[in-house]
Each structure stands twice: as C-alpha cells, then as structure tokens.
Amino acid sequence: MRNIRHVPLAGLALALSAGAASAQEVRFEPRSGERTDQEIARFLEGPYQLWTRDTVLAPEQTVRGDVLVLEAAARIAGTIEGSIYVVDGDLFLRPGARITGDVVVVGGGYYGSSLAAVEGRVEYRPNAALSVMPEEGGYRIYAVEEPLEPFELHGLYGFGLPTYQRVDAVTLSWGATLRAVNWAWRPDLSVDGRFKTGPADFEGTARQFWHPSRSMQFGFEVERATRNNEGWIWGTLINSISYFVAGEDVRDYYLADRVALTVERPPGPGLSPSFTLQYEDADSLVAEPYFVLFGNDEDVRPNPPVHVGETFSGIFSLTHRTRKGEPGLNARALLEGATSDVAGDFSFLLGELRARWDHPTIAGQQLKAFVEARGDLAGALPRQRWSAFGGVGTLPTFTALQFRGPRLLYGQLSYFVPLVPWARKSSIVNFVVHGRVGSAWDEGETAVFETNLIFALRVFFVEGGVAVDPKTGRVVAELVLSGDRLAGIVVP
C-alpha cells in the first residue's frame, strides 16, 4: 500500500518548535491479520498532519485535523480536533490537553494525564513491532520481525513441565523445533517425545508445517497421545496439581494413534479458520491407584472405556481471539463429520461452541461469562467424543465428572470485585461470585440442569470459597489454583 495524502501543518511554526515535515509520503504495507496494522493503514488513507521532529503544542494553540507522529516526541498541552497516531515515538499529554478523536501509540511511549481529556479511545501498544525509516521522498513504516532460530528447544533445555494424572501417572516430555529459515515458506519440523511412568510407555508427536504467508499455514501431524475432551475445565498444569494434592482429576482419557492434515490461519487476534482431515485409532485406558498427597490412594475414580475403532473425519473450526489481556469475546465453533460409508467405524456429525466473554464494568470490577455446548448433530457419537463435568472447577457439590454424555451444555457467569483499590489492574485480591449451571445427557433422555452458586476470595491465582446447591441446600468448600476459565481457547 502506498499512502500519500498529507496536509502540511500551517500557522504553528513558532508554537511547534521542531516544526512539521512537509509534503512527504508515508508508505506502509500492513500485515495480514494484524488489527493495529489495518487501523494505521486506514488512518493513512485520510488527510493528516505529519510531525517527524519533537513538537510542543502550547495550551492556547489548536490543531484542526488528524496528526501522525513518526519517530518523535509530541508534548500536547493544547487541543487537537481529531485523532493523533504515534508510531515509534512518544506522546505526552499535559494537564488541560484535549483530543477530540482517538489516541493510538504504537511501539513508543505514552504518558497521559488525569487532567487531560481524550474524547475517543486510547490504545497503547508499546510492544508492537513497528518502526520508522526515512527514505527518498518521505518515510516508511515497517514491521520489525524477530529472527527465527533454525533450532529451538522447547521449554527448559527441551524439557516440558511434568504432568500427572490417573491413567499415566507422571509424564515427562522433551521436544525441539528445526526450521529452514532461508527456504521459501519457512518449513519447520517440531518433535515432542513423552515417557509415561505409569505404564512405562513412550508416546510422541511430530508436526511438519509450511508458512507461505502470515495468514496461512499448512502441514501434517502424526502422534500417539493420551487425549481428553475436558481441557475446557482448566489447564493441564492445574489438573496435575489437583490430582497430586487431592486426587481430583477432572478429565477422562483415551489413547489415540492419529494422523492429521491441516490448512489454517495461524493463531492470532481476529478470526482464524482451520480445516483438518484426520485419521484416529482410539483405545481405552485404565485408571490406576497412583500416589496422591491427601486422600486415599486406592480410591481411584475409574476411567470410562471408549468405543475402540478407527475414525476418518473432516474438522472445520472458526476461532475468534482478542489480544492477550484485552476484554472481549474469545470463541471457537467446530464441526467434525465422519462416515463409515467412506472409511472408519463411526458415522456422526459433532458440533461444539466454546466461548468466553470478558467485560469491565465500574471501579475495576469485571463480568465474565463462559459457555461450552457440545453434542451430536447427526449419528451417534463414539464415547471418545463425549465430554463431562462436575466436581471442583465446575459444580463442586457433585463428584468429579459426575455428568457425562454425548450432549453437554454448561455455562458460568462470574463477577469480580477488587478489594485492593490501589491495585485494581493487577487483581491482587478479589471477591468473586460464580453462578454455574449445566447438564449432560444422551439421545432420548431429557436434559436435567444442576446449579451451583460459589462465593469466593481470590488472592493472586488462588481462589477459595464455598459452593451452594440451591436445590438441596448442600454446601461444600472449593479451593482452586485458578478459578479463571481460559475456555480452552488460545489467547495470544
């Protein structure tokens, strides 16, 4: 994209001590899928005033129209009747400053004032990898890409965090990625090997992908892995700690030999479609009485069997992500279809919707909602496609994964009230109220919904409180390392 439109700054030569650049072009090629890049590109299409040297706008002075600041410092005490965009520079808003449009600072510094007025939105992205380079006839905004390493070890020297659960005991992992950084489409090969100490068995994943553009990648994955459908309840690390400490494992498992071919948009902010052709050979796993710190080692919850057999399926998913740390909607819709008339042992159409919505309210308080909807849209789902909930993390007044079936609907509404006023953004201490409801059922059955209300105190990432069943009046304690549901959706 070549953006030429420019309105010279006139009548402020004395006030703007460093002056403004005149009649110069600004060129920028926005990266596909980068929201900030798209916003800057749209801004460059309209008229704006270009400042490329340190500039001061005095209290009595007014600039009419949008302003673009490139690789310079702008100190604003007066009025800008429009928006101001700063790329690889600094913006200082002094008391009494007034911006009638938006303030966007990318790759530089932003220093606001509670006595300054911004009538539009304020967006500050200090870590955005955009920089400015003078060139003939003007300037170019360009993306600063981190160089890819040709060889990269995963985790710490290749070793990932150990996991612990009731079918494999401790699982140790080591992995690395090899990249052909100088080849077209930058092919890479990632390998992760895992040793399961319980059955004393090895498994692993090999993934080879090509990257023709920032908006598309494709490749294949081959693995033997222990899989589950309850990752939406909480993460693997928290589940491992929960099982080790209290014997509470809120996942059901099966063994899968799997091959997948995938074409997708790389995960990132915005919409990411993905299409996968997959072969999976599933087998059942047996839970064993492994050591737990508190509780009866012999009182292990059985791991339900699956329908042993092969599945050939096509999977389409559409994921929407916000930027990491930002409120908004993160969601994924998925369809998986299989037919034994073509290949495999099973015919079904599985649909799933998983969504999390975060919304700030007043005085640093937050409202968060989560939903998991999953079920058979056609045919009969094999048990390796069922999911479950119940116990700590969902409905604490019931046993772990008490509700299981091919159809599942679960929702949670949470409200967070910060109790340390001077640390609202860091959420050091919060009073939290959760309302949780869900049901799991089979075809021909009627959905029966159960509800829990949870009143808790969260300190950093530890949340403790009481859960109440409104139907029965039963009250139990709940202690979790994180009550914040990431919804099984990757947030970059």
Secondary structure, DSSP 8 states (H G I E B T S, - for coil): -EE-------S-TTTSTT----S-EEEE---TT-HHHHHHHHHHHS--EEE-S-EEE-TT-EEES-EEEESSEEEE-SEEES-EEEESSEEEE-TT-EESS-EEEESSEEE--TTSEESS-EEEETT--EEEEEETTEEEEEE------SEEE-TBTTB---EEETTTEEEEEEEEEEE-TTSTT--EEEEEEEEETTTTEEEEEEEEEEEEETTEEEEEEEEEEEEES-TTTS-HHHHHHHHHHH------EEEEEEEEEEEE--S-SEEEEEEEEEEEEEEE--------SSS-TT----------EEEEEEEEEEEEE--TT--EEEEEEEEEEE-TTTSSS--EEEEEEEEEEEEE-STT-EEEEEEEEEEEEEE---GGG-EEE-STTS-TTS-TT-EEESEEEEEEEEEEEES-GGGTTTT-EEEEEEEEEEEEE-TTS----EEEEEEEEEETTEEEEEEE-TTT--EEEEEES-----TT----
